Amino acid sequence: MRGITDLLITFHVMKGICGRGPALFGCLFVLSIPVVLLAVLIDQLYPGGFWIFAAKAFRSTLRGFRPQ
């Protein structure tokens, strides 16, 4: 929880210094780094790659996580 608070405080300070647009771009850039790393790891470690994993996750979400 402290990390989220620190991120929001940093965003508020940077918004005051350089404006809303660059601060929002920086925040989105920082938040996208873990997503990209997760996608790369899934692509390397999951049999079939990232797109097979994403398709199975999407189907599971549509089914509501119930076994068939």
N, CA, C, O and CB atoms as a CASP TS submission, in Angstrom:
PFRMAT TS
TARGET T0000
AUTHOR 0000-0000-0000
METHOD Language model
MODEL 1
PARENT N/A
ATOM      1  N   MET     1       0.819  -1.183   0.000  1.00  0.00           N
ATOM      2  CA  MET     1       0.000   0.000   0.000  1.00  0.00           C
ATOM      3  C   MET     1       0.868   1.255   0.000  1.00  0.00           C
ATOM      4  O   MET     1       0.495   2.280  -0.570  1.00  0.00           O
ATOM      5  CB  MET     1      -0.935  -0.006   1.198  1.00  0.00           C
ATOM      6  N   ARG     2       2.018   1.163   0.639  1.00  0.00           N
ATOM      7  CA  ARG     2       2.912   2.311   0.689  1.00  0.00           C
ATOM      8  C   ARG     2       3.438   2.654  -0.704  1.00  0.00           C
ATOM      9  O   ARG     2       3.643   3.826  -1.020  1.00  0.00           O
ATOM     10  CB  ARG     2       4.077   2.037   1.645  1.00  0.00           C
ATOM     11  N   GLY     3       3.657   1.637  -1.533  1.00  0.00           N
ATOM     12  CA  GLY     3       4.136   1.892  -2.892  1.00  0.00           C
ATOM     13  C   GLY     3       3.124   2.675  -3.718  1.00  0.00           C
ATOM     14  O   GLY     3       3.497   3.570  -4.477  1.00  0.00           O
ATOM     15  N   ILE     4       1.852   2.342  -3.572  1.00  0.00           N
ATOM     16  CA  ILE     4       0.803   3.068  -4.303  1.00  0.00           C
ATOM     17  C   ILE     4       0.726   4.508  -3.810  1.00  0.00           C
ATOM     18  O   ILE     4       0.563   5.434  -4.603  1.00  0.00           O
ATOM     19  CB  ILE     4      -0.574   2.369  -4.137  1.00  0.00           C
ATOM     20  N   THR     5       0.844   4.690  -2.499  1.00  0.00           N
ATOM     21  CA  THR     5       0.821   6.043  -1.947  1.00  0.00           C
ATOM     22  C   THR     5       2.007   6.851  -2.464  1.00  0.00           C
ATOM     23  O   THR     5       1.853   8.009  -2.852  1.00  0.00           O
ATOM     24  CB  THR     5       0.834   6.000  -0.410  1.00  0.00           C
ATOM     25  N   ASP     6       3.189   6.238  -2.468  1.00  0.00           N
ATOM     26  CA  ASP     6       4.371   6.927  -2.989  1.00  0.00           C
ATOM     27  C   ASP     6       4.200   7.289  -4.457  1.00  0.00           C
ATOM     28  O   ASP     6       4.595   8.375  -4.881  1.00  0.00           O
ATOM     29  CB  ASP     6       5.613   6.059  -2.809  1.00  0.00           C
ATOM     30  N   LEU     7       3.612   6.380  -5.236  1.00  0.00           N
ATOM     31  CA  LEU     7       3.394   6.655  -6.653  1.00  0.00           C
ATOM     32  C   LEU     7       2.427   7.818  -6.840  1.00  0.00           C
ATOM     33  O   LEU     7       2.659   8.680  -7.688  1.00  0.00           O
ATOM     34  CB  LEU     7       2.862   5.409  -7.364  1.00  0.00           C
ATOM     35  N   LEU     8       1.351   7.855  -6.065  1.00  0.00           N
ATOM     36  CA  LEU     8       0.390   8.954  -6.180  1.00  0.00           C
ATOM     37  C   LEU     8       0.995  10.291  -5.750  1.00  0.00           C
ATOM     38  O   LEU     8       0.726  11.321  -6.369  1.00  0.00           O
ATOM     39  CB  LEU     8      -0.848   8.655  -5.343  1.00  0.00           C
ATOM     40  N   ILE     9       1.812  10.278  -4.693  1.00  0.00           N
ATOM     41  CA  ILE     9       2.475  11.514  -4.264  1.00  0.00           C
ATOM     42  C   ILE     9       3.449  11.983  -5.334  1.00  0.00           C
ATOM     43  O   ILE     9       3.490  13.171  -5.655  1.00  0.00           O
ATOM     44  CB  ILE     9       3.211  11.307  -2.922  1.00  0.00           C
ATOM     45  N   THR    10       4.229  11.072  -5.885  1.00  0.00           N
ATOM     46  CA  THR    10       5.172  11.429  -6.945  1.00  0.00           C
ATOM     47  C   THR    10       4.433  11.971  -8.158  1.00  0.00           C
ATOM     48  O   THR    10       4.867  12.955  -8.759  1.00  0.00           O
ATOM     49  CB  THR    10       6.024  10.214  -7.342  1.00  0.00           C
ATOM     50  N   PHE    11       3.328  11.344  -8.523  1.00  0.00           N
ATOM     51  CA  PHE    11       2.544  11.824  -9.661  1.00  0.00           C
ATOM     52  C   PHE    11       2.018  13.234  -9.401  1.00  0.00           C
ATOM     53  O   PHE    11       2.050  14.082 -10.293  1.00  0.00           O
ATOM     54  CB  PHE    11       1.374  10.866  -9.951  1.00  0.00           C
ATOM     55  N   HIS    12       1.540  13.487  -8.198  1.00  0.00           N
ATOM     56  CA  HIS    12       1.000  14.809  -7.874  1.00  0.00           C
ATOM     57  C   HIS    12       2.097  15.876  -7.933  1.00  0.00           C
ATOM     58  O   HIS    12       1.870  16.974  -8.441  1.00  0.00           O
ATOM     59  CB  HIS    12       0.347  14.795  -6.477  1.00  0.00           C
ATOM     60  N   VAL    13       3.275  15.555  -7.418  1.00  0.00           N
ATOM     61  CA  VAL    13       4.388  16.510  -7.454  1.00  0.00           C
ATOM     62  C   VAL    13       4.830  16.759  -8.890  1.00  0.00           C
ATOM     63  O   VAL    13       5.039  17.907  -9.283  1.00  0.00           O
ATOM     64  CB  VAL    13       5.574  15.995  -6.613  1.00  0.00           C
ATOM     65  N   MET    14       4.975  15.696  -9.675  1.00  0.00           N
ATOM     66  CA  MET    14       5.413  15.864 -11.076  1.00  0.00           C
ATOM     67  C   MET    14       4.357  16.590 -11.894  1.00  0.00           C
ATOM     68  O   MET    14       4.701  17.325 -12.820  1.00  0.00           O
ATOM     69  CB  MET    14       5.721  14.496 -11.718  1.00  0.00           C
ATOM     70  N   LYS    15       3.093  16.406 -11.580  1.00  0.00           N
ATOM     71  CA  LYS    15       2.028  17.130 -12.276  1.00  0.00           C
ATOM     72  C   LYS    15       2.164  18.622 -12.009  1.00  0.00           C
ATOM     73  O   LYS    15       1.931  19.435 -12.903  1.00  0.00           O
ATOM     74  CB  LYS    15       0.631  16.624 -11.832  1.00  0.00           C
ATOM     75  N   GLY    16       2.538  18.986 -10.796  1.00  0.00           N
ATOM     76  CA  GLY    16       2.739  20.389 -10.473  1.00  0.00           C
ATOM     77  C   GLY    16       3.961  20.975 -11.146  1.00  0.00           C
ATOM     78  O   GLY    16       3.974  22.161 -11.477  1.00  0.00           O
ATOM     79  N   ILE    17       4.993  20.166 -11.356  1.00  0.00           N
ATOM     80  CA  ILE    17       6.239  20.664 -11.947  1.00  0.00           C
ATOM     81  C   ILE    17       6.146  20.756 -13.463  1.00  0.00           C
ATOM     82  O   ILE    17       6.469  21.795 -14.039  1.00  0.00           O
ATOM     83  CB  ILE    17       7.405  19.765 -11.556  1.00  0.00           C
ATOM     84  N   CYS    18       5.707  19.678 -14.121  1.00  0.00           N
ATOM     85  CA  CYS    18       5.789  19.653 -15.585  1.00  0.00           C
ATOM     86  C   CYS    18       4.440  19.572 -16.284  1.00  0.00           C
ATOM     87  O   CYS    18       4.401  19.539 -17.514  1.00  0.00           O
ATOM     88  CB  CYS    18       6.624  18.498 -16.015  1.00  0.00           C
ATOM     89  N   GLY    19       3.340  19.538 -15.552  1.00  0.00           N
ATOM     90  CA  GLY    19       2.026  19.507 -16.190  1.00  0.00           C
ATOM     91  C   GLY    19       1.426  18.120 -16.190  1.00  0.00           C
ATOM     92  O   GLY    19       2.098  17.127 -15.909  1.00  0.00           O
ATOM     93  N   ARG    20       0.134  18.072 -16.515  1.00  0.00           N
ATOM     94  CA  ARG    20      -0.615  16.817 -16.446  1.00  0.00           C
ATOM     95  C   ARG    20      -0.205  15.829 -17.539  1.00  0.00           C
ATOM     96  O   ARG    20      -0.068  14.636 -17.268  1.00  0.00           O
ATOM     97  CB  ARG    20      -2.100  17.098 -16.547  1.00  0.00           C
ATOM     98  N   GLY    21      -0.009  16.307 -18.763  1.00  0.00           N
ATOM     99  CA  GLY    21       0.306  15.403 -19.871  1.00  0.00           C
ATOM    100  C   GLY    21       1.588  14.613 -19.677  1.00  0.00           C
ATOM    101  O   GLY    21       1.550  13.383 -19.713  1.00  0.00           O
ATOM    102  N   PRO    22       2.733  15.280 -19.471  1.00  0.00           N
ATOM    103  CA  PRO    22       3.974  14.522 -19.264  1.00  0.00           C
ATOM    104  C   PRO    22       3.944  13.647 -18.014  1.00  0.00           C
ATOM    105  O   PRO    22       4.518  12.558 -18.008  1.00  0.00           O
ATOM    106  CB  PRO    22       5.141  15.472 -19.177  1.00  0.00           C
ATOM    107  N   ALA    23       3.284  14.111 -16.961  1.00  0.00           N
ATOM    108  CA  ALA    23       3.204  13.302 -15.743  1.00  0.00           C
ATOM    109  C   ALA    23       2.378  12.042 -15.991  1.00  0.00           C
ATOM    110  O   ALA    23       2.735  10.966 -15.513  1.00  0.00           O
ATOM    111  CB  ALA    23       2.595  14.121 -14.587  1.00  0.00           C
ATOM    112  N   LEU    24       1.285  12.165 -16.728  1.00  0.00           N
ATOM    113  CA  LEU    24       0.454  11.002 -17.036  1.00  0.00           C
ATOM    114  C   LEU    24       1.201  10.029 -17.938  1.00  0.00           C
ATOM    115  O   LEU    24       1.123   8.817 -17.739  1.00  0.00           O
ATOM    116  CB  LEU    24      -0.858  11.439 -17.701  1.00  0.00           C
ATOM    117  N   PHE    25       1.930  10.551 -18.933  1.00  0.00           N
ATOM    118  CA  PHE    25       2.733   9.687 -19.814  1.00  0.00           C
ATOM    119  C   PHE    25       3.786   8.936 -19.002  1.00  0.00           C
ATOM    120  O   PHE    25       3.989   7.739 -19.209  1.00  0.00           O
ATOM    121  CB  PHE    25       3.414  10.524 -20.932  1.00  0.00           C
ATOM    122  N   GLY    26       4.452   9.622 -18.089  1.00  0.00           N
ATOM    123  CA  GLY    26       5.463   8.973 -17.255  1.00  0.00           C
ATOM    124  C   GLY    26       4.860   7.902 -16.366  1.00  0.00           C
ATOM    125  O   GLY    26       5.442   6.831 -16.198  1.00  0.00           O
ATOM    126  N   CYS    27       3.696   8.185 -15.796  1.00  0.00           N
ATOM    127  CA  CYS    27       3.025   7.214 -14.937  1.00  0.00           C
ATOM    128  C   CYS    27       2.620   5.976 -15.739  1.00  0.00           C
ATOM    129  O   CYS    27       2.805   4.850 -15.277  1.00  0.00           O
ATOM    130  CB  CYS    27       1.788   7.848 -14.272  1.00  0.00           C
ATOM    131  N   LEU    28       2.074   6.177 -16.926  1.00  0.00           N
ATOM    132  CA  LEU    28       1.691   5.035 -17.766  1.00  0.00           C
ATOM    133  C   LEU    28       2.909   4.238 -18.206  1.00  0.00           C
ATOM    134  O   LEU    28       2.853   3.011 -18.294  1.00  0.00           O
ATOM    135  CB  LEU    28       0.913   5.512 -18.995  1.00  0.00           C
ATOM    136  N   PHE    29       4.006   4.926 -18.480  1.00  0.00           N
ATOM    137  CA  PHE    29       5.232   4.242 -18.872  1.00  0.00           C
ATOM    138  C   PHE    29       5.753   3.370 -17.731  1.00  0.00           C
ATOM    139  O   PHE    29       6.133   2.219 -17.945  1.00  0.00           O
ATOM    140  CB  PHE    29       6.301   5.259 -19.295  1.00  0.00           C
ATOM    141  N   VAL    30       5.768   3.921 -16.527  1.00  0.00           N
ATOM    142  CA  VAL    30       6.257   3.170 -15.367  1.00  0.00           C
ATOM    143  C   VAL    30       5.360   1.972 -15.074  1.00  0.00           C
ATOM    144  O   VAL    30       5.858   0.904 -14.717  1.00  0.00           O
ATOM    145  CB  VAL    30       6.339   4.082 -14.132  1.00  0.00           C
ATOM    146  N   LEU    31       4.052   2.133 -15.218  1.00  0.00           N
ATOM    147  CA  LEU    31       3.138   1.025 -14.955  1.00  0.00           C
ATOM    148  C   LEU    31       3.152  -0.029 -16.059  1.00  0.00           C
ATOM    149  O   LEU    31       2.767  -1.173 -15.821  1.00  0.00           O
ATOM    150  CB  LEU    31       1.737   1.551 -14.779  1.00  0.00           C
ATOM    151  N   SER    32       3.595   0.344 -17.271  1.00  0.00           N
ATOM    152  CA  SER    32       3.619  -0.627 -18.359  1.00  0.00           C
ATOM    153  C   SER    32       4.832  -1.553 -18.296  1.00  0.00           C
ATOM    154  O   SER    32       4.809  -2.629 -18.893  1.00  0.00           O
ATOM    155  CB  SER    32       3.600   0.092 -19.684  1.00  0.00           C
ATOM    156  N   ILE    33       5.880  -1.162 -17.595  1.00  0.00           N
ATOM    157  CA  ILE    33       7.088  -1.990 -17.528  1.00  0.00           C
ATOM    158  C   ILE    33       6.800  -3.365 -16.920  1.00  0.00           C
ATOM    159  O   ILE    33       7.220  -4.360 -17.511  1.00  0.00           O
ATOM    160  CB  ILE    33       8.170  -1.277 -16.710  1.00  0.00           C
ATOM    161  N   PRO    34       6.110  -3.488 -15.776  1.00  0.00           N
ATOM    162  CA  PRO    34       5.824  -4.837 -15.255  1.00  0.00           C
ATOM    163  C   PRO    34       4.935  -5.667 -16.188  1.00  0.00           C
ATOM    164  O   PRO    34       5.074  -6.888 -16.252  1.00  0.00           O
ATOM    165  CB  PRO    34       5.158  -4.728 -13.894  1.00  0.00           C
ATOM    166  N   VAL    35       4.038  -5.019 -16.897  1.00  0.00           N
ATOM    167  CA  VAL    35       3.160  -5.744 -17.825  1.00  0.00           C
ATOM    168  C   VAL    35       3.981  -6.352 -18.955  1.00  0.00           C
ATOM    169  O   VAL    35       3.763  -7.502 -19.336  1.00  0.00           O
ATOM    170  CB  VAL    35       2.069  -4.805 -18.398  1.00  0.00           C
ATOM    171  N   VAL    36       4.914  -5.588 -19.486  1.00  0.00           N
ATOM    172  CA  VAL    36       5.763  -6.093 -20.573  1.00  0.00           C
ATOM    173  C   VAL    36       6.653  -7.223 -20.068  1.00  0.00           C
ATOM    174  O   VAL    36       6.805  -8.239 -20.745  1.00  0.00           O
ATOM    175  CB  VAL    36       6.629  -4.955 -21.166  1.00  0.00           C
ATOM    176  N   LEU    37       7.235  -7.058 -18.898  1.00  0.00           N
ATOM    177  CA  LEU    37       8.077  -8.128 -18.343  1.00  0.00           C
ATOM    178  C   LEU    37       7.273  -9.404 -18.104  1.00  0.00           C
ATOM    179  O   LEU    37       7.761 -10.501 -18.375  1.00  0.00           O
ATOM    180  CB  LEU    37       8.727  -7.669 -17.030  1.00  0.00           C
ATOM    181  N   LEU    38       6.059  -9.272 -17.604  1.00  0.00           N
ATOM    182  CA  LEU    38       5.205 -10.439 -17.391  1.00  0.00           C
ATOM    183  C   LEU    38       4.882 -11.130 -18.713  1.00  0.00           C
ATOM    184  O   LEU    38       4.899 -12.359 -18.792  1.00  0.00           O
ATOM    185  CB  LEU    38       3.909 -10.030 -16.678  1.00  0.00           C
ATOM    186  N   ALA    39       4.589 -10.353 -19.745  1.00  0.00           N
ATOM    187  CA  ALA    39       4.288 -10.936 -21.055  1.00  0.00           C
ATOM    188  C   ALA    39       5.504 -11.675 -21.615  1.00  0.00           C
ATOM    189  O   ALA    39       5.358 -12.755 -22.188  1.00  0.00           O
ATOM    190  CB  ALA    39       3.833  -9.841 -22.039  1.00  0.00           C
ATOM    191  N   VAL    40       6.686 -11.112 -21.458  1.00  0.00           N
ATOM    192  CA  VAL    40       7.905 -11.774 -21.944  1.00  0.00           C
ATOM    193  C   VAL    40       8.155 -13.070 -21.181  1.00  0.00           C
ATOM    194  O   VAL    40       8.508 -14.084 -21.783  1.00  0.00           O
ATOM    195  CB  VAL    40       9.124 -10.837 -21.808  1.00  0.00           C
ATOM    196  N   LEU    41       7.977 -13.047 -19.877  1.00  0.00           N
ATOM    197  CA  LEU    41       8.184 -14.264 -19.090  1.00  0.00           C
ATOM    198  C   LEU    41       7.161 -15.343 -19.451  1.00  0.00           C
ATOM    199  O   LEU    41       7.518 -16.513 -19.585  1.00  0.00           O
ATOM    200  CB  LEU    41       8.103 -13.946 -17.591  1.00  0.00           C
ATOM    201  N   ILE    42       5.913 -14.962 -19.608  1.00  0.00           N
ATOM    202  CA  ILE    42       4.897 -15.942 -19.995  1.00  0.00           C
ATOM    203  C   ILE    42       5.219 -16.518 -21.367  1.00  0.00           C
ATOM    204  O   ILE    42       5.069 -17.720 -21.589  1.00  0.00           O
ATOM    205  CB  ILE    42       3.492 -15.302 -19.997  1.00  0.00           C
ATOM    206  N   ASP    43       5.660 -15.670 -22.287  1.00  0.00           N
ATOM    207  CA  ASP    43       5.984 -16.136 -23.632  1.00  0.00           C
ATOM    208  C   ASP    43       7.116 -17.155 -23.608  1.00  0.00           C
ATOM    209  O   ASP    43       7.105 -18.112 -24.383  1.00  0.00           O
ATOM    210  CB  ASP    43       6.361 -14.959 -24.525  1.00  0.00           C
ATOM    211  N   GLN    44       8.085 -16.959 -22.732  1.00  0.00           N
ATOM    212  CA  GLN    44       9.228 -17.870 -22.680  1.00  0.00           C
ATOM    213  C   GLN    44       8.928 -19.141 -21.897  1.00  0.00           C
ATOM    214  O   GLN    44       9.460 -20.203 -22.222  1.00  0.00           O
ATOM    215  CB  GLN    44      10.416 -17.170 -22.068  1.00  0.00           C
ATOM    216  N   LEU    45       8.088 -19.051 -20.875  1.00  0.00           N
ATOM    217  CA  LEU    45       7.912 -20.188 -19.974  1.00  0.00           C
ATOM    218  C   LEU    45       6.664 -21.027 -20.237  1.00  0.00           C
ATOM    219  O   LEU    45       6.637 -22.203 -19.877  1.00  0.00           O
ATOM    220  CB  LEU    45       7.871 -19.697 -18.579  1.00  0.00           C
ATOM    221  N   TYR    46       5.642 -20.459 -20.849  1.00  0.00           N
ATOM    222  CA  TYR    46       4.403 -21.196 -21.065  1.00  0.00           C
ATOM    223  C   TYR    46       4.492 -21.966 -22.374  1.00  0.00           C
ATOM    224  O   TYR    46       4.880 -21.396 -23.393  1.00  0.00           O
ATOM    225  CB  TYR    46       3.186 -20.241 -21.073  1.00  0.00           C
ATOM    226  N   PRO    47       4.139 -23.252 -22.368  1.00  0.00           N
ATOM    227  CA  PRO    47       4.178 -24.010 -23.628  1.00  0.00           C
ATOM    228  C   PRO    47       3.178 -23.443 -24.629  1.00  0.00           C
ATOM    229  O   PRO    47       1.985 -23.359 -24.336  1.00  0.00           O
ATOM    230  CB  PRO    47       3.883 -25.504 -23.373  1.00  0.00           C
ATOM    231  N   GLY    48       3.643 -23.064 -25.774  1.00  0.00           N
ATOM    232  CA  GLY    48       2.790 -22.488 -26.800  1.00  0.00           C
ATOM    233  C   GLY    48       2.911 -20.988 -26.899  1.00  0.00           C
ATOM    234  O   GLY    48       2.480 -20.399 -27.890  1.00  0.00           O
ATOM    235  N   GLY    49       3.481 -20.364 -25.910  1.00  0.00           N
ATOM    236  CA  GLY    49       3.703 -18.930 -25.972  1.00  0.00           C
ATOM    237  C   GLY    49       2.603 -18.115 -25.321  1.00  0.00           C
ATOM    238  O   GLY    49       1.655 -18.645 -24.743  1.00  0.00           O
ATOM    239  N   PHE    50       2.764 -16.804 -25.438  1.00  0.00           N
ATOM    240  CA  PHE    50       1.874 -15.858 -24.769  1.00  0.00           C
ATOM    241  C   PHE    50       0.467 -15.895 -25.330  1.00  0.00           C
ATOM    242  O   PHE    50      -0.497 -15.818 -24.569  1.00  0.00           O
ATOM    243  CB  PHE    50       2.424 -14.462 -24.879  1.00  0.00           C
ATOM    244  N   TRP    51       0.323 -16.010 -26.645  1.00  0.00           N
ATOM    245  CA  TRP    51      -1.013 -15.907 -27.250  1.00  0.00           C
ATOM    246  C   TRP    51      -1.886 -17.107 -26.911  1.00  0.00           C
ATOM    247  O   TRP    51      -3.100 -16.961 -26.762  1.00  0.00           O
ATOM    248  CB  TRP    51      -0.898 -15.773 -28.764  1.00  0.00           C
ATOM    249  N   ILE    52      -1.288 -18.296 -26.786  1.00  0.00           N
ATOM    250  CA  ILE    52      -2.048 -19.470 -26.349  1.00  0.00           C
ATOM    251  C   ILE    52      -2.507 -19.273 -24.910  1.00  0.00           C
ATOM    252  O   ILE    52      -3.651 -19.572 -24.570  1.00  0.00           O
ATOM    253  CB  ILE    52      -1.197 -20.765 -26.477  1.00  0.00           C
ATOM    254  N   PHE    53      -1.602 -18.764 -24.059  1.00  0.00           N
ATOM    255  CA  PHE    53      -1.951 -18.477 -22.670  1.00  0.00           C
ATOM    256  C   PHE    53      -3.075 -17.448 -22.594  1.00  0.00           C
ATOM    257  O   PHE    53      -4.020 -17.618 -21.823  1.00  0.00           O
ATOM    258  CB  PHE    53      -0.722 -17.976 -21.902  1.00  0.00           C
ATOM    259  N   ALA    54      -2.979 -16.381 -23.387  1.00  0.00           N
ATOM    260  CA  ALA    54      -3.997 -15.324 -23.372  1.00  0.00           C
ATOM    261  C   ALA    54      -5.346 -15.863 -23.847  1.00  0.00           C
ATOM    262  O   ALA    54      -6.388 -15.510 -23.295  1.00  0.00           O
ATOM    263  CB  ALA    54      -3.558 -14.139 -24.256  1.00  0.00           C
ATOM    264  N   ALA    55      -5.326 -16.711 -24.865  1.00  0.00           N
ATOM    265  CA  ALA    55      -6.580 -17.285 -25.367  1.00  0.00           C
ATOM    266  C   ALA    55      -7.237 -18.176 -24.317  1.00  0.00           C
ATOM    267  O   ALA    55      -8.452 -18.117 -24.125  1.00  0.00           O
ATOM    268  CB  ALA    55      -6.324 -18.090 -26.651  1.00  0.00           C
ATOM    269  N   LYS    56      -6.438 -19.001 -23.634  1.00  0.00           N
ATOM    270  CA  LYS    56      -6.994 -19.866 -22.587  1.00  0.00           C
ATOM    271  C   LYS    56      -7.509 -19.043 -21.410  1.00  0.00           C
ATOM    272  O   LYS    56      -8.548 -19.367 -20.836  1.00  0.00           O
ATOM    273  CB  LYS    56      -5.937 -20.869 -22.103  1.00  0.00           C
ATOM    274  N   ALA    57      -6.793 -17.989 -21.050  1.00  0.00           N
ATOM    275  CA  ALA    57      -7.248 -17.126 -19.952  1.00  0.00           C
ATOM    276  C   ALA    57      -8.547 -16.421 -20.328  1.00  0.00           C
ATOM    277  O   ALA    57      -9.438 -16.282 -19.490  1.00  0.00           O
ATOM    278  CB  ALA    57      -6.163 -16.086 -19.592  1.00  0.00           C
ATOM    279  N   PHE    58      -8.664 -15.978 -21.570  1.00  0.00           N
ATOM    280  CA  PHE    58      -9.885 -15.312 -22.036  1.00  0.00           C
ATOM    281  C   PHE    58     -11.066 -16.272 -22.012  1.00  0.00           C
ATOM    282  O   PHE    58     -12.155 -15.914 -21.564  1.00  0.00           O
ATOM    283  CB  PHE    58      -9.687 -14.752 -23.456  1.00  0.00           C
ATOM    284  N   ARG    59     -10.846 -17.510 -22.501  1.00  0.00           N
ATOM    285  CA  ARG    59     -11.910 -18.507 -22.481  1.00  0.00           C
ATOM    286  C   ARG    59     -12.326 -18.847 -21.052  1.00  0.00           C
ATOM    287  O   ARG    59     -13.516 -19.005 -20.775  1.00  0.00           O
ATOM    288  CB  ARG    59     -11.464 -19.770 -23.212  1.00  0.00           C
ATOM    289  N   SER    60     -11.355 -18.963 -20.139  1.00  0.00           N
ATOM    290  CA  SER    60     -11.675 -19.256 -18.739  1.00  0.00           C
ATOM    291  C   SER    60     -12.485 -18.125 -18.119  1.00  0.00           C
ATOM    292  O   SER    60     -13.403 -18.368 -17.335  1.00  0.00           O
ATOM    293  CB  SER    60     -10.391 -19.488 -17.930  1.00  0.00           C
ATOM    294  N   THR    61     -12.146 -16.900 -18.468  1.00  0.00           N
ATOM    295  CA  THR    61     -12.886 -15.746 -17.946  1.00  0.00           C
ATOM    296  C   THR    61     -14.315 -15.752 -18.462  1.00  0.00           C
ATOM    297  O   THR    61     -15.245 -15.473 -17.706  1.00  0.00           O
ATOM    298  CB  THR    61     -12.190 -14.431 -18.333  1.00  0.00           C
ATOM    299  N   LEU    62     -14.504 -16.065 -19.735  1.00  0.00           N
ATOM    300  CA  LEU    62     -15.855 -16.110 -20.296  1.00  0.00           C
ATOM    301  C   LEU    62     -16.688 -17.221 -19.674  1.00  0.00           C
ATOM    302  O   LEU    62     -17.888 -17.056 -19.457  1.00  0.00           O
ATOM    303  CB  LEU    62     -15.793 -16.296 -21.806  1.00  0.00           C
ATOM    304  N   ARG    63     -16.051 -18.356 -19.385  1.00  0.00           N
ATOM    305  CA  ARG    63     -16.768 -19.477 -18.778  1.00  0.00           C
ATOM    306  C   ARG    63     -17.048 -19.240 -17.306  1.00  0.00           C
ATOM    307  O   ARG    63     -17.897 -19.915 -16.723  1.00  0.00           O
ATOM    308  CB  ARG    63     -15.979 -20.759 -18.948  1.00  0.00           C
ATOM    309  N   GLY    64     -16.354 -18.299 -16.698  1.00  0.00           N
ATOM    310  CA  GLY    64     -16.567 -18.031 -15.285  1.00  0.00           C
ATOM    311  C   GLY    64     -15.770 -18.931 -14.369  1.00  0.00           C
ATOM    312  O   GLY    64     -16.165 -19.141 -13.223  1.00  0.00           O
ATOM    313  N   PHE    65     -14.660 -19.467 -14.839  1.00  0.00           N
ATOM    314  CA  PHE    65     -13.759 -20.313 -14.067  1.00  0.00           C
ATOM    315  C   PHE    65     -14.407 -21.595 -13.579  1.00  0.00           C
ATOM    316  O   PHE    65     -13.974 -22.164 -12.577  1.00  0.00           O
ATOM    317  CB  PHE    65     -13.233 -19.552 -12.900  1.00  0.00           C
ATOM    318  N   ARG    66     -15.445 -22.061 -14.277  1.00  0.00           N
ATOM    319  CA  ARG    66     -16.074 -23.330 -13.932  1.00  0.00           C
ATOM    320  C   ARG    66     -15.440 -24.449 -14.749  1.00  0.00           C
ATOM    321  O   ARG    66     -15.161 -24.261 -15.933  1.00  0.00           O
ATOM    322  CB  ARG    66     -17.604 -23.274 -14.174  1.00  0.00           C
ATOM    323  N   PRO    67     -15.207 -25.602 -14.144  1.00  0.00           N
ATOM    324  CA  PRO    67     -14.678 -26.729 -14.935  1.00  0.00           C
ATOM    325  C   PRO    67     -15.728 -27.222 -15.922  1.00  0.00           C
ATOM    326  O   PRO    67     -16.928 -27.103 -15.673  1.00  0.00           O
ATOM    327  CB  PRO    67     -14.231 -27.890 -14.009  1.00  0.00           C
ATOM    328  N   GLN    68     -15.281 -27.765 -17.019  1.00  0.00           N
ATOM    329  CA  GLN    68     -16.228 -28.252 -18.044  1.00  0.00           C
ATOM    330  C   GLN    68     -16.703 -29.634 -17.729  1.00  0.00           C
ATOM    331  O   GLN    68     -17.500 -30.199 -18.478  1.00  0.00           O
ATOM    332  CB  GLN    68     -15.593 -28.238 -19.424  1.00  0.00           C
TER
END
